[in-house]
Amino acid sequence: MKTKEERKAIEDRVQWLHDKNGLVTPDMVVEDAKRKDSPLHGEFEWDVKKAAAAHWVDRACEIISSVIIIIKTTTVDVRSPAYVRDPSCASHEQGYIAVTTLRTNQESSRIALMTEFARVGDCLRRARLLALALEMQDDVDRIIGGIDELRYRVQLVGSMSIN
């Protein structure tokens, strides 16, 4: 966990890079972080083998998430991710489960759907901060409200089926 001072130093350094260049890019951040005296230096794994392994795991996650299946219903064909994060895994564990497997377990499928809605809500809340800065938050607030209501209804259905 970073101290306030460490977090501030990182934020100031990114701002400095932005001001110096008129924008900031990931390549600029990495280049600056290579300097041992940069507050960004400790944010990276400099052991090449460990960094490569971490990158490979991230890339594997991207590959798994990119696989799509087509589910045929009576009215439409739905293109869906083939794999999603396994709801039975602890937050610190890796694991994906096939959507076709989730379809056979109502509780797991409900949790997986709620997790996706939570992810969307988090993205929208981040978008709302930008919308606030640009004075355009009303539409985003309505969308967030809709997502929150949908999550609540999915959660309610699950709690009703348990009782």
DSSP file (Angstrom, degrees, kcal/mol; ACC not computed):
  #  RESIDUE AA STRUCTURE BP1 BP2  ACC     N-H-->O    O-->H-N    N-H-->O    O-->H-N    TCO  KAPPA ALPHA  PHI   PSI    X-CA   Y-CA   Z-CA
    1    1 A M              0   0    0      0, 0.0     2,-0.2     0, 0.0     0, 0.0   0.000 360.0 360.0 360.0 130.9    0.0    0.0    0.0
    2    2 A K        -     0   0    0      1,-0.1     2,-0.1     2,-0.0     0, 0.0  -0.505 360.0-124.0 -80.2 145.3    1.4    3.4   -1.0
    3    3 A T     >  -     0   0    0     -2,-0.2     4,-2.6     1,-0.1     5,-0.2  -0.399  30.3-106.3 -76.9 165.8    1.6    6.3    1.4
    4    4 A K  H  > S+     0   0    0      1,-0.2     4,-2.6     2,-0.2     5,-0.2   0.900 122.9  51.5 -57.5 -41.3   -0.1    9.6    0.5
    5    5 A E  H  > S+     0   0    0      2,-0.2     4,-2.4     1,-0.2    -1,-0.2   0.903 110.0  47.7 -65.9 -41.7    3.4   11.0   -0.2
    6    6 A E  H  > S+     0   0    0      2,-0.2     4,-2.0     1,-0.2    -2,-0.2   0.925 113.2  48.3 -64.5 -44.0    4.3    8.2   -2.5
    7    7 A R  H  X S+     0   0    0     -4,-2.6     4,-2.5     1,-0.2    -2,-0.2   0.908 112.3  49.6 -61.6 -42.3    1.0    8.4   -4.4
    8    8 A K  H  X S+     0   0    0     -4,-2.6     4,-3.0     1,-0.2     5,-0.2   0.900 108.4  52.8 -64.2 -41.8    1.4   12.2   -4.7
    9    9 A A  H  X S+     0   0    0     -4,-2.4     4,-2.0     2,-0.2    -1,-0.2   0.894 110.9  47.5 -61.0 -40.6    5.0   11.8   -6.0
   10   10 A I  H  X S+     0   0    0     -4,-2.0     4,-2.4     2,-0.2     5,-0.2   0.940 113.5  47.2 -65.5 -47.6    3.7    9.4   -8.7
   11   11 A E  H  X S+     0   0    0     -4,-2.5     4,-2.4     1,-0.2    -2,-0.2   0.916 112.5  49.8 -60.7 -43.3    0.8   11.7   -9.7
   12   12 A D  H  X S+     0   0    0     -4,-3.0     4,-2.6     1,-0.2    -1,-0.2   0.887 109.8  51.1 -63.3 -38.3    3.2   14.7   -9.8
   13   13 A R  H  X S+     0   0    0     -4,-2.0     4,-2.5     2,-0.2    -2,-0.2   0.918 110.2  48.1 -67.7 -42.4    5.6   12.8  -12.0
   14   14 A V  H  X S+     0   0    0     -4,-2.4     4,-2.3     2,-0.2    -1,-0.2   0.917 113.2  49.2 -62.4 -41.8    2.9   11.8  -14.5
   15   15 A Q  H  X S+     0   0    0     -4,-2.4     4,-3.1    -5,-0.2    -2,-0.2   0.908 109.3  52.3 -62.1 -41.8    1.7   15.4  -14.5
   16   16 A W  H  X S+     0   0    0     -4,-2.6     4,-2.6     2,-0.2    -2,-0.2   0.914 109.3  49.3 -60.3 -44.2    5.3   16.6  -15.1
   17   17 A L  H  X S+     0   0    0     -4,-2.5     4,-1.8     2,-0.2     6,-0.4   0.912 112.6  48.6 -61.6 -41.6    5.6   14.2  -18.0
   18   18 A H  H  X S+     0   0    0     -4,-2.3     4,-2.6     2,-0.2     5,-0.4   0.951 113.4  45.5 -61.9 -50.1    2.4   15.5  -19.4
   19   19 A D  H  < S+     0   0    0     -4,-3.1    -2,-0.2     1,-0.2    -1,-0.2   0.886 113.0  51.0 -63.0 -39.3    3.3   19.1  -19.0
   20   20 A K  H  < S+     0   0    0     -4,-2.6    -1,-0.2    -5,-0.2    -2,-0.2   0.850 125.2  25.5 -65.7 -35.6    6.8   18.5  -20.5
   21   21 A N  H  < S-     0   0    0     -4,-1.8    -2,-0.2     2,-0.3    -1,-0.2   0.516 101.4-116.2-111.4  -8.5    5.4   16.8  -23.6
   22   22 A G  S  < S+     0   0    0     -4,-2.6     2,-0.3    -5,-0.2    -3,-0.2   0.350  96.4  26.2  84.3  -7.9    1.9   18.1  -24.0
   23   23 A L  S    S-     0   0    0     -6,-0.4     2,-0.4    -5,-0.4    -2,-0.3  -0.935  79.0-123.7-166.2 171.3    0.5   14.6  -23.4
   24   24 A V        -     0   0    0     -2,-0.3    -6,-0.1    -3,-0.1   -10,-0.0  -0.993  22.6-172.7-130.4 138.6    1.7   11.5  -21.6
   25   25 A T     >  -     0   0    0     -2,-0.4     4,-2.0     1,-0.1     3,-0.2  -0.865  37.9-113.3-123.9 159.0    2.1    8.0  -23.1
   26   26 A P  H  > S+     0   0    0      0, 0.0     4,-2.6     0, 0.0     5,-0.2   0.888 118.5  56.5 -57.0 -38.3    2.8    4.6  -21.6
   27   27 A D  H  > S+     0   0    0      1,-0.2     4,-2.6     2,-0.2     5,-0.2   0.896 105.9  50.4 -61.7 -39.0    6.2    4.6  -23.4
   28   28 A M  H  > S+     0   0    0      2,-0.2     4,-2.5     1,-0.2    -1,-0.2   0.913 110.5  49.5 -63.2 -42.3    7.1    8.0  -21.7
   29   29 A V  H  X S+     0   0    0     -4,-2.0     4,-2.6     2,-0.2    -2,-0.2   0.933 112.8  46.4 -63.3 -46.1    6.1    6.6  -18.3
   30   30 A V  H  X S+     0   0    0     -4,-2.6     4,-1.2     2,-0.2    -2,-0.2   0.928 112.3  50.6 -63.1 -44.8    8.3    3.4  -18.8
   31   31 A E  H  < S+     0   0    0     -4,-2.6     3,-0.5     1,-0.2     4,-0.4   0.922 114.0  44.1 -60.2 -44.5   11.2    5.4  -20.1
   32   32 A D  H >< S+     0   0    0     -4,-2.5     3,-1.6     1,-0.2     6,-0.2   0.904 108.9  58.0 -65.3 -40.6   11.1    7.8  -17.1
   33   33 A A  H 3< S+     0   0    0     -4,-2.6    -1,-0.2     1,-0.3    -2,-0.2   0.708  89.6  73.1 -65.9 -20.2   10.6    4.8  -14.7
   34   34 A K  T 3< S+     0   0    0     -4,-1.2     2,-0.4    -3,-0.5    -1,-0.3   0.783  78.7  89.5 -64.3 -25.2   13.8    3.3  -15.9
   35   35 A R  S X  S-     0   0    0     -3,-1.6     3,-1.9    -4,-0.4     6,-0.3  -0.615  78.0-142.8 -74.3 125.6   15.6    6.0  -13.9
   36   36 A K  T 3  S+     0   0    0     -2,-0.4    -1,-0.2     1,-0.3     6,-0.1   0.754  99.6  56.0 -62.7 -24.3   16.2    4.7  -10.4
   37   37 A D  T 3  S+     0   0    0      4,-0.1    -1,-0.3     3,-0.0    -4,-0.1   0.483  84.5 104.9 -88.1  -1.3   15.6    8.2   -9.0
   38   38 A S  S X  S-     0   0    0     -3,-1.9     3,-1.5    -6,-0.2     4,-0.4  -0.577  74.1-135.0 -77.2 138.8   12.1    8.4  -10.6
   39   39 A P  T 3  S+     0   0    0      0, 0.0     3,-0.2     0, 0.0   -29,-0.1   0.647 107.4  60.4 -65.8 -11.5    9.1    8.0   -8.3
   40   40 A L  T >  S+     0   0    0      1,-0.2     3,-1.8    -5,-0.1     4,-0.2   0.624  79.9  87.8 -86.6 -14.5    7.8    5.7  -11.0
   41   41 A H  G X  S+     0   0    0     -3,-1.5     3,-1.3    -6,-0.3    -1,-0.2   0.879  84.9  51.7 -55.2 -44.8   10.7    3.3  -10.8
   42   42 A G  G 3  S+     0   0    0     -4,-0.4    -1,-0.3     1,-0.3    -2,-0.1   0.528  94.0  74.5 -73.2  -4.8    9.2    1.1   -8.0
   43   43 A E  G <  S+     0   0    0     -3,-1.8     2,-0.3   -10,-0.1    -1,-0.3   0.524  91.9  65.6 -83.6  -5.3    6.0    0.7  -10.0
   44   44 A F  S <  S-     0   0    0     -3,-1.3     2,-0.7    -4,-0.2     7,-0.0  -0.857  80.0-123.7-121.6 152.3    7.6   -1.8  -12.4
   45   45 A E        -     0   0    0     -2,-0.3    -3,-0.1     1,-0.1     6,-0.0  -0.853  25.6-175.7 -89.2 114.8    9.1   -5.2  -12.2
   46   46 A W        +     0   0    0     -2,-0.7     2,-0.8     5,-0.1    -1,-0.1   0.563  54.5 101.0 -94.1  -9.2   12.6   -4.8  -13.6
   47   47 A D     >  -     0   0    0      1,-0.2     4,-2.8     2,-0.1     5,-0.2  -0.691  68.2-150.2 -73.3 113.4   13.6   -8.5  -13.5
   48   48 A V  H  > S+     0   0    0     -2,-0.8     4,-2.7     1,-0.2     5,-0.2   0.862  91.3  51.1 -60.1 -40.4   13.1   -9.3  -17.1
   49   49 A K  H  > S+     0   0    0      2,-0.2     4,-2.3     1,-0.2    -1,-0.2   0.930 113.9  43.9 -64.3 -44.5   12.1  -12.9  -16.6
   50   50 A K  H  > S+     0   0    0      2,-0.2     4,-2.4     1,-0.2    -2,-0.2   0.901 114.7  49.8 -66.5 -40.5    9.4  -12.0  -14.0
   51   51 A A  H  X S+     0   0    0     -4,-2.8     4,-2.4     2,-0.2    -2,-0.2   0.907 111.2  49.2 -65.0 -41.3    8.1   -9.2  -16.1
   52   52 A A  H  X S+     0   0    0     -4,-2.7     4,-2.7    -5,-0.2    -2,-0.2   0.926 110.5  50.2 -63.8 -44.0    7.9  -11.4  -19.1
   53   53 A A  H  X S+     0   0    0     -4,-2.3     4,-2.1     1,-0.2    -2,-0.2   0.915 111.5  48.3 -61.2 -42.8    6.0  -14.1  -17.2
   54   54 A A  H  X S+     0   0    0     -4,-2.4     4,-2.3     1,-0.2    -1,-0.2   0.905 111.8  49.8 -64.1 -41.0    3.6  -11.5  -15.8
   55   55 A H  H  X S+     0   0    0     -4,-2.4     4,-2.8     1,-0.2    -2,-0.2   0.910 109.1  52.1 -63.3 -41.6    3.1  -10.1  -19.4
   56   56 A W  H  X S+     0   0    0     -4,-2.7     4,-2.5     2,-0.2    -1,-0.2   0.895 109.2  49.5 -63.1 -39.4    2.5  -13.6  -20.7
   57   57 A V  H  X S+     0   0    0     -4,-2.1     4,-2.2     2,-0.2    -1,-0.2   0.928 111.6  48.8 -64.8 -44.3   -0.2  -14.2  -18.0
   58   58 A D  H  X S+     0   0    0     -4,-2.3     4,-2.0     1,-0.2    -2,-0.2   0.918 112.3  48.9 -59.6 -43.1   -1.9  -10.9  -18.9
   59   59 A R  H  X S+     0   0    0     -4,-2.8     4,-2.4     1,-0.2    -2,-0.2   0.892 108.3  53.6 -65.4 -39.1   -1.8  -11.9  -22.6
   60   60 A A  H  X S+     0   0    0     -4,-2.5     4,-2.8     2,-0.2    -1,-0.2   0.902 107.3  51.8 -61.4 -40.4   -3.3  -15.3  -21.8
   61   61 A C  H  X S+     0   0    0     -4,-2.2     4,-2.5     1,-0.2    -1,-0.2   0.914 109.3  50.1 -60.9 -42.8   -6.1  -13.6  -20.0
   62   62 A E  H  X S+     0   0    0     -4,-2.0     4,-1.2     2,-0.2    -2,-0.2   0.911 111.5  48.6 -61.4 -42.2   -6.7  -11.4  -23.0
   63   63 A I  H >X S+     0   0    0     -4,-2.4     4,-0.7     2,-0.2     3,-0.6   0.942 111.8  48.0 -64.3 -47.7   -6.7  -14.5  -25.3
   64   64 A I  H >< S+     0   0    0     -4,-2.8     3,-1.1     1,-0.2    19,-0.3   0.927 112.8  49.4 -58.1 -45.0   -9.2  -16.4  -23.0
   65   65 A S  H 3< S+     0   0    0     -4,-2.5    -1,-0.2     1,-0.2    -2,-0.2   0.713 104.1  60.7 -68.7 -20.1  -11.5  -13.3  -22.9
   66   66 A S  H << S+     0   0    0     -4,-1.2     2,-0.3    -3,-0.6    -1,-0.2   0.651  77.1 106.0 -83.3 -14.2  -11.4  -12.9  -26.6
   67   67 A V    <<  -     0   0    0     -3,-1.1    15,-3.1    -4,-0.7    16,-0.6  -0.497  55.0-164.3 -71.0 129.9  -12.9  -16.4  -27.4
   68   68 A I  E     -A   81   0A   0     13,-0.3     2,-0.3    -2,-0.3    -2,-0.1  -0.893   9.1-164.5-116.9 142.8  -16.5  -16.0  -28.5
   69   69 A I  E     -A   80   0A   0     11,-3.1    11,-2.8    -2,-0.4     2,-0.6  -0.892  17.6-132.2-119.1 157.2  -19.3  -18.6  -28.7
   70   70 A I  E     -A   79   0A   0     -2,-0.3     2,-0.6     9,-0.2     9,-0.2  -0.951  17.7-163.5-110.5 120.7  -22.6  -18.3  -30.6
   71   71 A I  E     -A   78   0A   0      7,-3.0     7,-3.0    -2,-0.6     2,-0.5  -0.914  11.1-145.9-105.6 120.6  -25.6  -19.4  -28.6
   72   72 A K  E     +A   77   0A   0     -2,-0.6     5,-0.2     5,-0.2     2,-0.2  -0.742  20.4 178.8 -90.1 126.0  -28.7  -20.1  -30.7
   73   73 A T        -     0   0    0      3,-2.8     0, 0.0    -2,-0.5     0, 0.0  -0.575  47.4 -94.0-111.1-178.6  -32.0  -19.2  -29.2
   74   74 A T  S    S+     0   0    0     -2,-0.2     3,-0.1     1,-0.2    -2,-0.0   0.755 122.8  24.6 -69.3 -21.7  -35.5  -19.5  -30.7
   75   75 A T  S    S+     0   0    0      1,-0.3     2,-0.3     0, 0.0    -1,-0.2   0.751 126.1  11.2-113.9 -32.0  -35.3  -15.9  -31.9
   76   76 A V        -     0   0    0     -5,-0.1    -3,-2.8     2,-0.0     2,-0.5  -0.942  62.2-116.8-144.6 163.0  -31.7  -14.8  -32.3
   77   77 A D  E     -A   72   0A   0     -2,-0.3     2,-0.5    -5,-0.2    -5,-0.2  -0.926  34.0-152.3 -99.6 127.0  -28.1  -16.0  -32.4
   78   78 A V  E     -A   71   0A   0     -7,-3.0    -7,-3.0    -2,-0.5     2,-0.7  -0.883   6.4-148.9-106.8 124.8  -26.2  -14.4  -29.5
   79   79 A R  E     +A   70   0A   0     -2,-0.5    -9,-0.2    -9,-0.2    -2,-0.0  -0.843  33.5 168.7 -89.8 116.4  -22.4  -13.8  -29.7
   80   80 A S  E     -A   69   0A   0    -11,-2.8   -11,-3.1    -2,-0.7     2,-0.1  -0.895  44.2 -91.9-127.9 152.4  -21.2  -14.2  -26.1
   81   81 A P  E     -A   68   0A   0      0, 0.0   -13,-0.3     0, 0.0    18,-0.1  -0.441  32.6-144.3 -57.3 140.3  -17.8  -14.5  -24.5
   82   82 A A  S    S+     0   0    0    -15,-3.1    17,-2.9   -18,-0.2    18,-0.4   0.785  81.0  33.2 -78.9 -27.7  -17.0  -18.2  -24.2
   83   83 A Y  E     +B   98   0B   0    -16,-0.6     2,-0.3   -19,-0.3    15,-0.2  -0.975  63.3 177.5-132.4 142.4  -15.3  -17.8  -20.9
   84   84 A V  E     -B   97   0B   0     13,-2.2    13,-3.0    -2,-0.4     2,-0.1  -0.897  48.8 -70.6-133.7 166.6  -15.8  -15.5  -17.9
   85   85 A R  E     -B   96   0B   0     -2,-0.3    11,-0.3    11,-0.2    30,-0.1  -0.364  57.1-111.6 -59.2 132.6  -14.1  -15.2  -14.5
   86   86 A D    >   -     0   0    0      9,-2.4     3,-1.8     1,-0.2    -1,-0.1  -0.545  19.6-150.2 -70.8 117.6  -15.1  -18.2  -12.4
   87   87 A P  T 3  S+     0   0    0      0, 0.0    -1,-0.2     0, 0.0    -2,-0.1   0.698  93.7  63.3 -64.0 -17.5  -17.3  -16.9   -9.6
   88   88 A S  T 3  S+     0   0    0      2,-0.1     2,-0.2     7,-0.0    -2,-0.1   0.600  84.0  96.1 -83.3  -9.1  -16.1  -19.7   -7.3
   89   89 A C  S <  S-     0   0    0     -3,-1.8     6,-0.1     6,-0.1     2,-0.0  -0.571  81.4-114.9 -79.8 142.2  -12.5  -18.5   -7.4
   90   90 A A    >   -     0   0    0     -2,-0.2     3,-2.0     4,-0.1    -1,-0.1  -0.317  34.6-102.0 -67.4 160.3  -11.3  -16.3   -4.6
   91   91 A S  T 3  S+     0   0    0      1,-0.3    -1,-0.1    -2,-0.0    -2,-0.1   0.774 123.3  48.7 -59.8 -27.4  -10.4  -12.7   -5.5
   92   92 A H  T 3  S+     0   0    0      2,-0.1     2,-0.3     0, 0.0    -1,-0.3   0.451  99.2  86.9 -91.5  -0.8   -6.7  -13.5   -5.5
   93   93 A E  S <  S-     0   0    0     -3,-2.0     2,-0.3     2,-0.0    -4,-0.1  -0.714  71.7-131.6-101.2 149.9   -7.1  -16.6   -7.6
   94   94 A Q        +     0   0    0     -2,-0.3     2,-0.2    -9,-0.0    -4,-0.1  -0.657  43.1 132.7 -90.3 154.4   -7.1  -16.9  -11.4
   95   95 A G        -     0   0    0     -2,-0.3    -9,-2.4    -6,-0.1     2,-0.3  -0.509  30.6-162.0 162.4 132.3   -9.7  -18.9  -13.2
   96   96 A Y  E     -B   85   0B   0    -11,-0.3     2,-0.4    -2,-0.2   -11,-0.2  -0.913  11.9-157.4-121.2 150.7  -12.2  -18.8  -16.0
   97   97 A I  E     -B   84   0B   0    -13,-3.0   -13,-2.2    -2,-0.3     2,-0.1  -0.968  26.9-104.4-129.6 145.6  -15.2  -20.9  -16.6
   98   98 A A  E >>  -B   83   0B   0     -2,-0.4     4,-2.0   -15,-0.2     3,-0.6  -0.442  21.1-135.0 -68.0 137.2  -17.1  -21.7  -19.8
   99   99 A V  H 3> S+     0   0    0    -17,-2.9     4,-1.9     1,-0.3    -1,-0.1   0.861 107.6  60.2 -60.2 -35.3  -20.3  -19.9  -20.2
  100  100 A T  H 34 S+     0   0    0    -18,-0.4     4,-0.3     1,-0.2    -1,-0.3   0.849 105.6  47.9 -62.9 -32.2  -21.9  -23.2  -21.3
  101  101 A T  H X4 S+     0   0    0     -3,-0.6     3,-1.5     1,-0.2    -2,-0.2   0.897 107.9  54.7 -72.0 -41.4  -20.9  -24.6  -17.9
  102  102 A L  H >< S+     0   0    0     -4,-2.0     3,-2.2     1,-0.3     7,-0.4   0.844  95.2  68.5 -59.6 -33.7  -22.4  -21.6  -16.1
  103  103 A R  T 3< S+     0   0    0     -4,-1.9    -1,-0.3     1,-0.3    -2,-0.2   0.731  96.7  54.3 -60.7 -20.4  -25.7  -22.1  -17.9
  104  104 A T  T <  S+     0   0    0     -3,-1.5     2,-0.5    -4,-0.3    -1,-0.3   0.470 102.9  60.5 -93.1  -1.5  -26.2  -25.3  -15.8
  105  105 A N    <>  -     0   0    0     -3,-2.2     4,-2.6    -4,-0.2     5,-0.2  -0.900  62.7-168.6-130.6 103.1  -25.7  -23.7  -12.5
  106  106 A Q  H  > S+     0   0    0     -2,-0.5     4,-2.1     1,-0.2     5,-0.2   0.883  87.3  48.2 -60.2 -43.3  -28.2  -20.9  -11.6
  107  107 A E  H  > S+     0   0    0      2,-0.2     4,-2.3     1,-0.2    -1,-0.2   0.934 114.3  45.2 -66.7 -45.8  -26.4  -19.6   -8.6
  108  108 A S  H  > S+     0   0    0      1,-0.2     4,-2.6     2,-0.2    -2,-0.2   0.894 113.5  50.4 -64.5 -39.4  -23.0  -19.4  -10.3
  109  109 A S  H  X S+     0   0    0     -4,-2.6     4,-2.2    -7,-0.4    -1,-0.2   0.886 110.0  50.6 -66.7 -37.1  -24.5  -17.8  -13.4
  110  110 A R  H  X S+     0   0    0     -4,-2.1     4,-2.4    -5,-0.2    -2,-0.2   0.921 112.0  46.9 -64.4 -44.3  -26.3  -15.2  -11.3
  111  111 A I  H  X S+     0   0    0     -4,-2.3     4,-2.3     2,-0.2    -2,-0.2   0.910 111.6  51.2 -65.0 -42.4  -23.0  -14.3   -9.5
  112  112 A A  H  X S+     0   0    0     -4,-2.6     4,-2.0     2,-0.2    -1,-0.2   0.909 111.6  47.7 -61.3 -42.2  -21.1  -14.1  -12.8
  113  113 A L  H  X S+     0   0    0     -4,-2.2     4,-2.4     2,-0.2    -2,-0.2   0.909 110.9  50.5 -66.1 -42.1  -23.8  -11.8  -14.2
  114  114 A M  H  X S+     0   0    0     -4,-2.4     4,-2.4     1,-0.2    -1,-0.2   0.881 108.6  53.5 -62.3 -37.4  -23.7   -9.6  -11.1
  115  115 A T  H  X S+     0   0    0     -4,-2.3     4,-2.2     2,-0.2    -1,-0.2   0.909 108.7  48.8 -63.5 -42.6  -19.9   -9.4  -11.4
  116  116 A E  H  X S+     0   0    0     -4,-2.0     4,-2.3     2,-0.2    -2,-0.2   0.913 111.3  49.3 -63.5 -42.3  -20.2   -8.2  -15.0
  117  117 A F  H  X S+     0   0    0     -4,-2.4     4,-2.9     1,-0.2    -2,-0.2   0.891 109.5  52.4 -63.6 -38.4  -22.8   -5.6  -14.0
  118  118 A A  H  X S+     0   0    0     -4,-2.4     4,-2.6     2,-0.2    -1,-0.2   0.912 108.9  50.2 -62.5 -41.7  -20.5   -4.5  -11.2
  119  119 A R  H  X S+     0   0    0     -4,-2.2     4,-2.2     2,-0.2    -2,-0.2   0.918 112.1  47.1 -62.4 -43.9  -17.6   -4.1  -13.7
  120  120 A V  H  X S+     0   0    0     -4,-2.3     4,-2.6     2,-0.2    -2,-0.2   0.923 111.5  51.3 -63.1 -44.3  -19.9   -2.0  -16.0
  121  121 A G  H  X S+     0   0    0     -4,-2.9     4,-2.5     1,-0.2    -2,-0.2   0.904 108.8  50.9 -59.3 -42.3  -21.0    0.1  -13.0
  122  122 A D  H  X S+     0   0    0     -4,-2.6     4,-1.9     2,-0.2    -1,-0.2   0.909 110.8  48.6 -62.8 -42.1  -17.4    0.7  -12.0
  123  123 A C  H  X S+     0   0    0     -4,-2.2     4,-2.4     1,-0.2    -2,-0.2   0.911 112.2  49.0 -63.1 -41.8  -16.5    1.8  -15.6
  124  124 A L  H  X S+     0   0    0     -4,-2.6     4,-2.5     2,-0.2    -2,-0.2   0.870 107.5  54.2 -67.3 -35.8  -19.6    4.1  -15.6
  125  125 A R  H  X S+     0   0    0     -4,-2.5     4,-1.5     2,-0.2    -1,-0.2   0.893 109.7  47.9 -64.9 -37.6  -18.6    5.6  -12.3
  126  126 A R  H  X S+     0   0    0     -4,-1.9     4,-1.5     2,-0.2    -2,-0.2   0.920 111.9  49.8 -65.3 -43.2  -15.2    6.4  -13.7
  127  127 A A  H  X S+     0   0    0     -4,-2.4     4,-2.9     1,-0.2    -2,-0.2   0.866 105.3  58.6 -62.1 -35.2  -16.9    7.9  -16.8
  128  128 A R  H  X S+     0   0    0     -4,-2.5     4,-3.1     2,-0.2    -1,-0.2   0.885 100.4  55.4 -62.9 -38.2  -19.1    9.9  -14.4
  129  129 A L  H  X S+     0   0    0     -4,-1.5     4,-1.9     2,-0.2    -1,-0.2   0.909 111.5  44.1 -60.8 -41.2  -16.1   11.6  -12.9
  130  130 A L  H  X S+     0   0    0     -4,-1.5     4,-1.6     2,-0.2    -2,-0.2   0.916 112.6  52.2 -66.3 -43.1  -15.0   12.7  -16.3
  131  131 A A  H  <>S+     0   0    0     -4,-2.9     5,-3.3     1,-0.2     6,-0.4   0.884 107.8  52.4 -61.6 -38.3  -18.6   13.7  -17.1
  132  132 A L  H ><5S+     0   0    0     -4,-3.1     3,-1.3     3,-0.2    -1,-0.2   0.931 107.8  50.8 -60.9 -45.4  -18.7   15.8  -13.9
  133  133 A A  H 3<5S+     0   0    0     -4,-1.9    -1,-0.2     1,-0.3    -2,-0.2   0.816 116.9  41.0 -62.2 -29.7  -15.5   17.5  -15.0
  134  134 A L  T 3<5S-     0   0    0     -4,-1.6    -1,-0.3    -5,-0.1    -2,-0.2   0.325 113.6-118.8 -99.6   5.7  -17.1   18.3  -18.3
  135  135 A E  T < 5S+     0   0    0     -3,-1.3    -3,-0.2    -4,-0.3    -4,-0.1   0.904  84.7 111.4  56.3  47.2  -20.5   19.1  -16.8
  136  136 A M     >< +     0   0    0     -5,-3.3     4,-0.5    -8,-0.2     3,-0.3  -0.099  30.5 120.4-134.7  34.2  -22.2   16.3  -18.7
  137  137 A Q  H  >  +     0   0    0     -6,-0.4     4,-2.6     1,-0.2     5,-0.2   0.653  48.7  82.4 -83.5 -16.6  -23.1   13.9  -15.8
  138  138 A D  H  > S+     0   0    0      1,-0.2     4,-1.8     2,-0.2    -1,-0.2   0.909  94.9  44.4 -59.5 -46.3  -26.9   13.7  -16.0
  139  139 A D  H  > S+     0   0    0     -3,-0.3     4,-1.9     1,-0.2    -1,-0.2   0.896 113.8  50.7 -64.9 -39.4  -27.1   11.1  -18.7
  140  140 A V  H  X S+     0   0    0     -4,-0.5     4,-2.7     1,-0.2     5,-0.2   0.900 106.6  55.3 -65.5 -39.9  -24.4    9.0  -17.1
  141  141 A D  H  X S+     0   0    0     -4,-2.6     4,-2.3     1,-0.2    -1,-0.2   0.901 106.9  50.5 -58.5 -41.5  -26.3    9.2  -13.8
  142  142 A R  H  X S+     0   0    0     -4,-1.8     4,-1.9     2,-0.2    -1,-0.2   0.906 111.4  47.5 -64.1 -41.6  -29.4    7.7  -15.5
  143  143 A I  H  X S+     0   0    0     -4,-1.9     4,-2.4     2,-0.2    -2,-0.2   0.926 111.3  50.4 -66.4 -44.2  -27.3    4.8  -17.0
  144  144 A I  H  X S+     0   0    0     -4,-2.7     4,-2.8     1,-0.2     5,-0.2   0.914 109.0  52.9 -59.4 -43.0  -25.6    4.1  -13.6
  145  145 A G  H  X S+     0   0    0     -4,-2.3     4,-2.2    -5,-0.2    -1,-0.2   0.898 109.1  49.5 -59.4 -41.1  -29.1    4.0  -12.0
  146  146 A G  H  X S+     0   0    0     -4,-1.9     4,-2.2     2,-0.2    -2,-0.2   0.906 111.9  47.2 -65.1 -42.5  -30.3    1.5  -14.6
  147  147 A I  H  X S+     0   0    0     -4,-2.4     4,-2.6     2,-0.2    -2,-0.2   0.923 112.3  50.1 -64.8 -44.4  -27.3   -0.8  -14.1
  148  148 A D  H  X S+     0   0    0     -4,-2.8     4,-2.2     1,-0.2    -2,-0.2   0.903 110.9  49.7 -61.5 -40.8  -27.6   -0.6  -10.3
  149  149 A E  H  X S+     0   0    0     -4,-2.2     4,-2.4    -5,-0.2    -1,-0.2   0.907 110.7  50.0 -64.1 -42.0  -31.3   -1.4  -10.5
  150  150 A L  H  X S+     0   0    0     -4,-2.2     4,-2.4     2,-0.2    -2,-0.2   0.914 110.1  49.9 -64.0 -43.3  -30.6   -4.4  -12.8
  151  151 A R  H  X S+     0   0    0     -4,-2.6     4,-2.6     1,-0.2    -1,-0.2   0.915 110.5  51.0 -59.7 -43.0  -27.9   -5.7  -10.4
  152  152 A Y  H  X S+     0   0    0     -4,-2.2     4,-2.8     1,-0.2    -2,-0.2   0.917 110.0  48.9 -61.5 -44.2  -30.4   -5.4   -7.6
  153  153 A R  H  X S+     0   0    0     -4,-2.4     4,-2.3     2,-0.2    -1,-0.2   0.900 112.0  48.2 -64.9 -40.4  -33.0   -7.4   -9.5
  154  154 A V  H  X S+     0   0    0     -4,-2.4     4,-1.7     2,-0.2    -1,-0.2   0.916 114.3  47.1 -65.2 -42.0  -30.6  -10.1  -10.4
  155  155 A Q  H  X S+     0   0    0     -4,-2.6     4,-2.2    -5,-0.2    -2,-0.2   0.903 111.2  51.5 -64.4 -41.5  -29.5  -10.3   -6.7
  156  156 A L  H  X S+     0   0    0     -4,-2.8     4,-2.3     1,-0.2    -2,-0.2   0.904 106.7  53.2 -63.5 -43.4  -33.1  -10.3   -5.5
  157  157 A V  H  X S+     0   0    0     -4,-2.3     4,-1.8     1,-0.2    -1,-0.2   0.913 110.6  48.4 -58.4 -43.0  -34.0  -13.2   -7.8
  158  158 A G  H  X S+     0   0    0     -4,-1.7     4,-1.2     1,-0.2    -2,-0.2   0.898 111.5  47.8 -65.3 -41.3  -31.1  -15.2   -6.4
  159  159 A S  H  X S+     0   0    0     -4,-2.2     4,-1.4     1,-0.2    -1,-0.2   0.841 111.0  52.1 -71.5 -30.5  -32.0  -14.5   -2.8
  160  160 A M  H  < S+     0   0    0     -4,-2.3    -1,-0.2     1,-0.2    -2,-0.2   0.868 108.0  51.1 -70.8 -35.3  -35.6  -15.4   -3.4
  161  161 A S  H  < S+     0   0    0     -4,-1.8    -1,-0.2     1,-0.2    -2,-0.2   0.763 107.6  54.1 -75.2 -21.8  -34.7  -18.7   -5.0
  162  162 A I  H  <        0   0    0     -4,-1.2    -1,-0.2     1,-0.2    -2,-0.2   0.870 360.0 360.0 -76.1 -37.1  -32.5  -19.6   -2.0
  163  163 A N     <        0   0    0     -4,-1.4    -1,-0.2    -5,-0.1    -2,-0.2   0.470 360.0 360.0 -77.6 360.0  -35.3  -19.1    0.6
